[in-house]
Amino acid sequence: MKQAEIYRKGLFAGILTEDDGEYRFCYDEIAFVK
């Protein structure tokens, strides 16, 4: 399993996880409100 932190315009947006070829993106709701 691999994890990558995603940043949008320099702000933390969420975490992308890759597990056996399956990709999941968990975003930080607080970052998207701004």
C-alpha positions in Angstrom: 0.0 0.0 0.0 1.3 3.4 -1.0 0.2 6.8 0.3 0.7 10.2 -1.2 -0.1 13.6 0.3 -1.9 15.9 -2.2 -1.4 19.6 -2.0 -3.5 22.2 -3.9 -2.1 25.7 -4.3 0.3 25.0 -1.5 -2.4 23.8 1.0 -2.9 20.3 2.1 -5.8 18.8 0.2 -5.9 15.1 1.2 -4.3 11.7 1.0 -4.2 9.4 -2.1 -3.9 5.7 -1.2 -3.0 2.9 -3.6 -3.8 -0.6 -2.5 -3.5 -3.5 -5.0 -4.2 -1.3 -8.0 -7.2 0.3 -6.3 -6.9 4.1 -5.8 -8.7 6.0 -3.1 -8.6 9.7 -2.4 -9.5 11.0 1.1 -9.7 14.7 1.0 -9.6 17.1 3.9 -13.0 18.9 4.0 -11.6 21.9 5.8 -9.1 22.5 2.9 -11.9 22.4 0.3 -14.0 25.0 2.1 -11.4 27.7 1.8 
